Amino acid sequence: MATVLRCLAILAAVVLGALLFTETLNAARQQTSVADQTLLNAANRDRAAAGLPPLHWDAALAAAAHQHALLMAQKNTLSHQFPGEPPMQDRARHAGARFSLIAENVAQGPSVAGLHTQWMNSPPHRANLLDPSLNAVGISVVQSGSMYFAVEDFSTAVLAMSLDDQEQRVALQLAAQGLRTDGSTADARKTCAPDRGWRGKSRPAS
């Protein structure tokens, strides 16, 4: 009986520890979310003051930023790429981001608000924040001891379109120029595959 009670006590302790650990993770996650939002608000406030449209949140960029922020916190140093780590463009793509242009700000400091001040006082970082061609951002702030490590990944986002969607958009652009398509895309798709030549019975008109 004593053995059973001892096992139950151990099990209860493990469950309680797991619950406390989960609460700690949730609290940290909530705190990080507040910090991310603080930096997003600050960025869009300064963009509005400069007459620029706001950056919209990109979850894929935020995921890429978070992985890099964790590395900076672990290594206790700033870098845009650590040895063995993929470059920023690949990190963003692997996270699912679609873009034609990408840029990054990194910083560390004792306060979240101070991180934005650092960036705005640094010409290259300020240029990223106020770049009119960038329209999306993902932000992550990781706290390590008394220091905050932050990553902002900006991009010019590209819509995720199927092949059918892309062809329809091209057809609309051609129609706007007074040109038309024959409605069949099978030969065009085959023609895109080889290095030279074309597929189909008739040569495409130039």
N, C-alpha and C positions, 0 to 999 in steps of 0.2 A: 504494500500500500504506500509505503514511504517513497519507494522508487517511482510509482505512478505519479504521486504528488510532485516529486522533484521534476519529473519530465514535463508535467503540466506547467509548473512554474517557469521552466526554461522556455517552453513554447510560448507562454504568455509574454515573457521578456523579449523574445525574438519578434513577436507580432507587434508589441508596443514600440520596439526600436524601429521596425519597418515603417510604422505609422508616423513616428516622429521624423524619420528621415524623409518620408514623402512630404510631410508638412514643410520641412526645411527647403526641399526642392521647389515646392509650389511657391513659397515665400520668395525664394531667390528668383524664380521665373517671373513672378509678378513685379518684383523690384526692377529686373532687367527691362521688362516691358515698359515700365514707367520711364526709365532712363532713355530707352530708345525713342519713346514718344516725345520726351523733352527735347532731344536733339532734332527730331523731325520738325517739331513746332518752331524751333529756333531757326532752322534752315529755311522753312517756308515763310517765316516772318521777314527774314532779310531778303528773300527773293521778292516778296510782295513790295517791300520798300524800294527795291530796284526796278519795279515794274515788270517782274518776270512771273510766269505761271508757276503754281506750286509743283513740287515733286510728288508723284504718287508712290505709294508703298508697294514694293515688289517683294513678295514672300521668298522667292527663290534667291534674290540678292541678299536678303536678310539671313537666310540659312548659310550662304557662303561667307557672309561677313561674320557670323557667329563662330563658325569653325576657325576662322583666322584670329578672331579676338581671343578665343580660348587659348590658341597657341601663344599669342603674345603674352597673355597673363601667365601661362605656365613657364615661359622662358624669361619673363620679367624684362622684356625689351621690345622695342618697336621695329617692325620691318614690313615691307610689302610682300616679301617672299622669303621663307626660311629654307635652309638646305633640305632637299628631299620633298619640299612642298610644291605642288603644281603652281604655275603662274596664275595671277588673278583672273585672267580671261577663262582659263580652263576650270578654275574653281567655280566660277559663276555658271559656266555651261553645265558642269557636272551637277550643279544644284537645280538645273532646269531653267535658268534665265535665258531669254532670247534678246539679243541686242545687236546693234550695229556699231556702237561706241560704248566704251566703259572707262571709268576712272575711280580712283579710290583715295580716301583720306584715312589716316590712322593717327591716333594720339593717345597719350596717357596723362593722367593728372589726378589731383585729390578731390575734384568735384566734377559733376557732369556738366554743369553750366560752363565751367572753366574750359572744358574741352572745345566747346563751340567758339569760345572767345579766342583760344589758341588758333583755331583754323581760320577765323576771320581776320586775324592779325598776320597771317602767313599768306603772301600773295599766291603761291601755287594752290594752296588749299582753298583759299577764298575764291579763286578762279573756278575750281570745281563746283563749289556751292552755288555760284552765280552764273554758271555756264548755261546760256539759253537753249543750247542744243540737247542738254540732258533733261530727261523728264521723269525718271524713275529712280528710286533709292531703296536700299535695304540697309538697316543700321543694327549694330549689336554692341552692347556695352557689357563688359564682364568685370566684376569687382574682384580684386585680389588684395587682401589686407586692406590697407587704407587707400589703395590706388585703383583708379578706373582705367580700363583699357577699352578703347572704342575703335570701331571700324565703320566707315560709311562707304558703301559701294554704290556708285551712281551709274546710270546707263541711259542710252537712247534706246528705249524698248522697241522691240519689233513684234508685231502681232504673230501669234501662232496660227498659221493657215494651212489647210489641207492643200493638196495639189489641185483639186477642183476649184477651191477658193482662189488660189493664185492664178489659175487660167482664166477664171471669170473676171478677176481684176484687170488682167492684161487685156482681155477682150474689151472691157469697158474703156480702157485708156486708148486702145486703137480706134474704137468707135468714136471717141471724142475728137479724134484727128481725121475723121471721115473715112476710116478704113474698116473693113469688116473681115470676119473669119468665116470659114465654111461650116463651122459648128463641130467639126471632127477634130479630136485632139490625139487620136491614137498614133498617127504618123509623126506628129510633132514630138510626142513623148519618146518614140523610138529614135528620132533624129537627134535628140539631146544626148543619147547614150554614147554614140561613137565619136571619135575624135574629128572625123571629117565626113563629108557627103551628107546625103539625106535619105529618108525612107519614104516610100510611097510611089505611086505611078507617075505623078507629075512633079516637075521641079518647082520648088517654092518661088513665087514671084518676088522680085526685089524692089 
